[in-house]
Amino acid sequence: MSGIDKMKDKAQELAGEGKEAAGKATDDRDLQAEGHKDQAAGNAKQAGEKVKDIFK
């Protein structure tokens, strides 16, 4: 199941990048912030998965 979690986390990060880019293109600061938040959450989850892998 760890592989699925990693894919979901990466998808969240990529979705955040898309939101941030769309926010920049439309000058929507709220969308930019939401995208940045999604990226940070995805990165944090990925880091957690890497720590889990280390202790396996």
Biopython code that builds the backbone (N, CA, C, O; Angstrom):
import numpy as np
from Bio.PDB.StructureBuilder import StructureBuilder

atoms = [
    (1, "MET", "N", (0.827, -1.199, 0.000)),
    (1, "MET", "CA", (0.000, 0.000, 0.000)),
    (1, "MET", "C", (0.867, 1.257, 0.000)),
    (1, "MET", "O", (0.392, 2.334, -0.360)),
    (2, "SER", "N", (2.086, 1.135, 0.385)),
    (2, "SER", "CA", (2.967, 2.290, 0.425)),
    (2, "SER", "C", (3.149, 2.913, -0.962)),
    (2, "SER", "O", (3.248, 4.134, -1.087)),
    (3, "GLY", "N", (3.192, 2.077, -1.998)),
    (3, "GLY", "CA", (3.347, 2.595, -3.352)),
    (3, "GLY", "C", (2.167, 3.452, -3.763)),
    (3, "GLY", "O", (2.338, 4.477, -4.423)),
    (4, "ILE", "N", (0.974, 3.038, -3.376)),
    (4, "ILE", "CA", (-0.227, 3.810, -3.692)),
    (4, "ILE", "C", (-0.200, 5.138, -2.952)),
    (4, "ILE", "O", (-0.554, 6.176, -3.512)),
    (5, "ASP", "N", (0.219, 5.101, -1.692)),
    (5, "ASP", "CA", (0.314, 6.337, -0.916)),
    (5, "ASP", "C", (1.301, 7.306, -1.553)),
    (5, "ASP", "O", (1.046, 8.508, -1.624)),
    (6, "LYS", "N", (2.431, 6.773, -2.018)),
    (6, "LYS", "CA", (3.434, 7.627, -2.653)),
    (6, "LYS", "C", (2.873, 8.278, -3.909)),
    (6, "LYS", "O", (3.123, 9.454, -4.174)),
    (7, "MET", "N", (2.112, 7.504, -4.683)),
    (7, "MET", "CA", (1.522, 8.065, -5.901)),
    (7, "MET", "C", (0.501, 9.141, -5.572)),
    (7, "MET", "O", (0.438, 10.162, -6.256)),
    (8, "LYS", "N", (-0.300, 8.926, -4.533)),
    (8, "LYS", "CA", (-1.292, 9.928, -4.138)),
    (8, "LYS", "C", (-0.605, 11.211, -3.670)),
    (8, "LYS", "O", (-1.048, 12.314, -3.992)),
    (9, "ASP", "N", (0.480, 11.056, -2.909)),
    (9, "ASP", "CA", (1.209, 12.216, -2.404)),
    (9, "ASP", "C", (1.827, 13.014, -3.553)),
    (9, "ASP", "O", (1.797, 14.244, -3.555)),
    (10, "LYS", "N", (2.384, 12.299, -4.525)),
    (10, "LYS", "CA", (2.978, 12.973, -5.686)),
    (10, "LYS", "C", (1.886, 13.671, -6.502)),
    (10, "LYS", "O", (2.087, 14.777, -7.005)),
    (11, "ALA", "N", (0.736, 13.017, -6.627)),
    (11, "ALA", "CA", (-0.377, 13.623, -7.352)),
    (11, "ALA", "C", (-0.840, 14.908, -6.668)),
    (11, "ALA", "O", (-1.173, 15.890, -7.332)),
    (12, "GLN", "N", (-0.859, 14.893, -5.337)),
    (12, "GLN", "CA", (-1.249, 16.088, -4.595)),
    (12, "GLN", "C", (-0.243, 17.211, -4.844)),
    (12, "GLN", "O", (-0.622, 18.368, -5.025)),
    (13, "GLU", "N", (1.032, 16.859, -4.849)),
    (13, "GLU", "CA", (2.064, 17.856, -5.105)),
    (13, "GLU", "C", (1.908, 18.442, -6.510)),
    (13, "GLU", "O", (1.989, 19.657, -6.688)),
    (14, "LEU", "N", (1.686, 17.586, -7.500)),
    (14, "LEU", "CA", (1.540, 18.062, -8.879)),
    (14, "LEU", "C", (0.277, 18.905, -9.050)),
    (14, "LEU", "O", (0.280, 19.891, -9.786)),
    (15, "ALA", "N", (-0.791, 18.518, -8.374)),
    (15, "ALA", "CA", (-2.021, 19.308, -8.436)),
    (15, "ALA", "C", (-1.778, 20.690, -7.835)),
    (15, "ALA", "O", (-2.287, 21.694, -8.334)),
    (16, "GLY", "N", (-1.004, 20.727, -6.772)),
    (16, "GLY", "CA", (-0.662, 22.005, -6.148)),
    (16, "GLY", "C", (0.133, 22.893, -7.085)),
    (16, "GLY", "O", (-0.078, 24.105, -7.138)),
    (17, "GLU", "N", (1.058, 22.276, -7.831)),
    (17, "GLU", "CA", (1.833, 23.047, -8.799)),
    (17, "GLU", "C", (0.914, 23.628, -9.876)),
    (17, "GLU", "O", (1.085, 24.769, -10.306)),
    (18, "GLY", "N", (-0.053, 22.830, -10.299)),
    (18, "GLY", "CA", (-1.008, 23.314, -11.301)),
    (18, "GLY", "C", (-1.856, 24.458, -10.785)),
    (18, "GLY", "O", (-2.084, 25.440, -11.490)),
    (19, "LYS", "N", (-2.323, 24.330, -9.552)),
    (19, "LYS", "CA", (-3.129, 25.402, -8.957)),
    (19, "LYS", "C", (-2.310, 26.674, -8.814)),
    (19, "LYS", "O", (-2.792, 27.771, -9.095)),
    (20, "GLU", "N", (-1.067, 26.518, -8.375)),
    (20, "GLU", "CA", (-0.219, 27.690, -8.193)),
    (20, "GLU", "C", (0.031, 28.382, -9.537)),
    (20, "GLU", "O", (-0.016, 29.609, -9.622)),
    (21, "ALA", "N", (0.296, 27.596, -10.582)),
    (21, "ALA", "CA", (0.526, 28.168, -11.902)),
    (21, "ALA", "C", (-0.735, 28.864, -12.423)),
    (21, "ALA", "O", (-0.658, 29.942, -13.012)),
    (22, "ALA", "N", (-1.888, 28.243, -12.202)),
    (22, "ALA", "CA", (-3.143, 28.854, -12.639)),
    (22, "ALA", "C", (-3.401, 30.146, -11.876)),
    (22, "ALA", "O", (-3.891, 31.123, -12.442)),
    (23, "GLY", "N", (-3.071, 30.145, -10.593)),
    (23, "GLY", "CA", (-3.233, 31.353, -9.791)),
    (23, "GLY", "C", (-2.339, 32.480, -10.267)),
    (23, "GLY", "O", (-2.750, 33.640, -10.291)),
    (24, "LYS", "N", (-1.110, 32.137, -10.648)),
    (24, "LYS", "CA", (-0.195, 33.158, -11.175)),
    (24, "LYS", "C", (-0.712, 33.702, -12.506)),
    (24, "LYS", "O", (-0.661, 34.905, -12.759)),
    (25, "ALA", "N", (-1.210, 32.798, -13.350)),
    (25, "ALA", "CA", (-1.677, 33.215, -14.673)),
    (25, "ALA", "C", (-2.898, 34.123, -14.586)),
    (25, "ALA", "O", (-3.060, 35.032, -15.400)),
    (26, "THR", "N", (-3.757, 33.876, -13.599)),
    (26, "THR", "CA", (-4.988, 34.667, -13.465)),
    (26, "THR", "C", (-4.868, 35.744, -12.396)),
    (26, "THR", "O", (-5.830, 36.459, -12.115)),
    (27, "ASP", "N", (-3.685, 35.857, -11.800)),
    (27, "ASP", "CA", (-3.427, 36.824, -10.730)),
    (27, "ASP", "C", (-4.381, 36.605, -9.546)),
    (27, "ASP", "O", (-4.895, 37.557, -8.958)),
    (28, "ASP", "N", (-4.603, 35.320, -9.212)),
    (28, "ASP", "CA", (-5.481, 34.938, -8.107)),
    (28, "ASP", "C", (-4.610, 34.472, -6.940)),
    (28, "ASP", "O", (-4.139, 33.335, -6.917)),
    (29, "ARG", "N", (-4.407, 35.362, -5.982)),
    (29, "ARG", "CA", (-3.518, 35.042, -4.863)),
    (29, "ARG", "C", (-4.043, 33.897, -3.995)),
    (29, "ARG", "O", (-3.252, 33.125, -3.452)),
    (30, "ASP", "N", (-5.349, 33.778, -3.860)),
    (30, "ASP", "CA", (-5.926, 32.691, -3.066)),
    (30, "ASP", "C", (-5.622, 31.337, -3.697)),
    (30, "ASP", "O", (-5.279, 30.387, -2.993)),
    (31, "LEU", "N", (-5.744, 31.245, -4.996)),
    (31, "LEU", "CA", (-5.458, 29.994, -5.702)),
    (31, "LEU", "C", (-3.964, 29.675, -5.633)),
    (31, "LEU", "O", (-3.580, 28.514, -5.497)),
    (32, "GLN", "N", (-3.136, 30.695, -5.725)),
    (32, "GLN", "CA", (-1.693, 30.501, -5.586)),
    (32, "GLN", "C", (-1.368, 29.932, -4.206)),
    (32, "GLN", "O", (-0.589, 28.987, -4.087)),
    (33, "ALA", "N", (-1.961, 30.505, -3.178)),
    (33, "ALA", "CA", (-1.708, 30.058, -1.812)),
    (33, "ALA", "C", (-2.199, 28.625, -1.604)),
    (33, "ALA", "O", (-1.532, 27.820, -0.955)),
    (34, "GLU", "N", (-3.368, 28.319, -2.158)),
    (34, "GLU", "CA", (-3.904, 26.968, -2.035)),
    (34, "GLU", "C", (-2.978, 25.963, -2.729)),
    (34, "GLU", "O", (-2.741, 24.870, -2.213)),
    (35, "GLY", "N", (-2.467, 26.335, -3.884)),
    (35, "GLY", "CA", (-1.542, 25.468, -4.602)),
    (35, "GLY", "C", (-0.259, 25.256, -3.831)),
    (35, "GLY", "O", (0.263, 24.143, -3.768)),
    (36, "HIS", "N", (0.244, 26.319, -3.248)),
    (36, "HIS", "CA", (1.467, 26.221, -2.445)),
    (36, "HIS", "C", (1.232, 25.315, -1.235)),
    (36, "HIS", "O", (2.092, 24.510, -0.875)),
    (37, "LYS", "N", (0.074, 25.452, -0.621)),
    (37, "LYS", "CA", (-0.266, 24.617, 0.538)),
    (37, "LYS", "C", (-0.345, 23.146, 0.142)),
    (37, "LYS", "O", (0.152, 22.281, 0.864)),
    (38, "ASP", "N", (-0.962, 22.860, -0.993)),
    (38, "ASP", "CA", (-1.074, 21.484, -1.473)),
    (38, "ASP", "C", (0.305, 20.892, -1.766)),
    (38, "ASP", "O", (0.561, 19.725, -1.470)),
    (39, "GLN", "N", (1.178, 21.692, -2.341)),
    (39, "GLN", "CA", (2.534, 21.223, -2.617)),
    (39, "GLN", "C", (3.261, 20.880, -1.321)),
    (39, "GLN", "O", (3.915, 19.842, -1.223)),
    (40, "ALA", "N", (3.143, 21.750, -0.340)),
    (40, "ALA", "CA", (3.817, 21.522, 0.937)),
    (40, "ALA", "C", (3.281, 20.264, 1.617)),
    (40, "ALA", "O", (4.048, 19.485, 2.183)),
    (41, "ALA", "N", (1.975, 20.069, 1.559)),
    (41, "ALA", "CA", (1.384, 18.884, 2.173)),
    (41, "ALA", "C", (1.855, 17.620, 1.461)),
    (41, "ALA", "O", (2.185, 16.628, 2.111)),
    (42, "GLY", "N", (1.888, 17.650, 0.145)),
    (42, "GLY", "CA", (2.363, 16.498, -0.617)),
    (42, "GLY", "C", (3.815, 16.186, -0.324)),
    (42, "GLY", "O", (4.190, 15.022, -0.177)),
    (43, "ASN", "N", (4.633, 17.222, -0.238)),
    (43, "ASN", "CA", (6.051, 17.031, 0.085)),
    (43, "ASN", "C", (6.234, 16.455, 1.486)),
    (43, "ASN", "O", (7.069, 15.574, 1.691)),
    (44, "ALA", "N", (5.463, 16.944, 2.443)),
    (44, "ALA", "CA", (5.567, 16.448, 3.816)),
    (44, "ALA", "C", (5.164, 14.974, 3.890)),
    (44, "ALA", "O", (5.802, 14.180, 4.581)),
    (45, "LYS", "N", (4.109, 14.626, 3.177)),
    (45, "LYS", "CA", (3.671, 13.229, 3.175)),
    (45, "LYS", "C", (4.716, 12.339, 2.515)),
    (45, "LYS", "O", (4.961, 11.221, 2.969)),
    (46, "GLN", "N", (5.329, 12.831, 1.445)),
    (46, "GLN", "CA", (6.368, 12.053, 0.781)),
    (46, "GLN", "C", (7.560, 11.840, 1.717)),
    (46, "GLN", "O", (8.148, 10.758, 1.740)),
    (47, "ALA", "N", (7.906, 12.851, 2.471)),
    (47, "ALA", "CA", (9.007, 12.722, 3.425)),
    (47, "ALA", "C", (8.661, 11.676, 4.483)),
    (47, "ALA", "O", (9.518, 10.890, 4.887)),
    (48, "GLY", "N", (7.419, 11.666, 4.924)),
    (48, "GLY", "CA", (6.984, 10.665, 5.900)),
    (48, "GLY", "C", (7.083, 9.259, 5.336)),
    (48, "GLY", "O", (7.475, 8.332, 6.045)),
    (49, "GLU", "N", (6.734, 9.091, 4.071)),
    (49, "GLU", "CA", (6.840, 7.781, 3.428)),
    (49, "GLU", "C", (8.299, 7.344, 3.336)),
    (49, "GLU", "O", (8.608, 6.165, 3.512)),
    (50, "LYS", "N", (9.192, 8.288, 3.060)),
    (50, "LYS", "CA", (10.611, 7.956, 2.981)),
    (50, "LYS", "C", (11.136, 7.508, 4.335)),
    (50, "LYS", "O", (11.943, 6.581, 4.410)),
    (51, "VAL", "N", (10.692, 8.149, 5.397)),
    (51, "VAL", "CA", (11.107, 7.751, 6.746)),
    (51, "VAL", "C", (10.599, 6.343, 7.048)),
    (51, "VAL", "O", (11.324, 5.526, 7.616)),
    (52, "LYS", "N", (9.363, 6.063, 6.670)),
    (52, "LYS", "CA", (8.822, 4.715, 6.870)),
    (52, "LYS", "C", (9.671, 3.679, 6.147)),
    (52, "LYS", "O", (9.951, 2.607, 6.681)),
    (53, "ASP", "N", (10.078, 4.014, 4.919)),
    (53, "ASP", "CA", (10.892, 3.086, 4.135)),
    (53, "ASP", "C", (12.237, 2.808, 4.791)),
    (53, "ASP", "O", (12.755, 1.693, 4.716)),
    (54, "ILE", "N", (12.793, 3.815, 5.426)),
    (54, "ILE", "CA", (14.091, 3.658, 6.085)),
    (54, "ILE", "C", (13.994, 2.632, 7.203)),
    (54, "ILE", "O", (14.916, 1.841, 7.398)),
    (55, "PHE", "N", (12.900, 2.636, 7.930)),
    (55, "PHE", "CA", (12.754, 1.768, 9.089)),
    (55, "PHE", "C", (12.149, 0.411, 8.772)),
    (55, "PHE", "O", (11.822, -0.348, 9.685)),
    (56, "LYS", "N", (11.998, 0.099, 7.510)),
    (56, "LYS", "CA", (11.457, -1.205, 7.126)),
    (56, "LYS", "C", (12.522, -2.263, 7.230)),
    (56, "LYS", "O", (12.260, -3.432, 6.947)),
]
sb = StructureBuilder()
sb.init_structure("model")
sb.init_model(0)
sb.init_chain("A")
sb.init_seg("    ")
for serial, (resi, resn, name, xyz) in enumerate(atoms, 1):
    if name == "N":
        sb.init_residue(resn, " ", resi, " ")
    sb.init_atom(name, np.array(xyz, "f"), 0.0, 1.0, " ", f" {name:<3s}", serial, name[0])
structure = sb.get_structure()
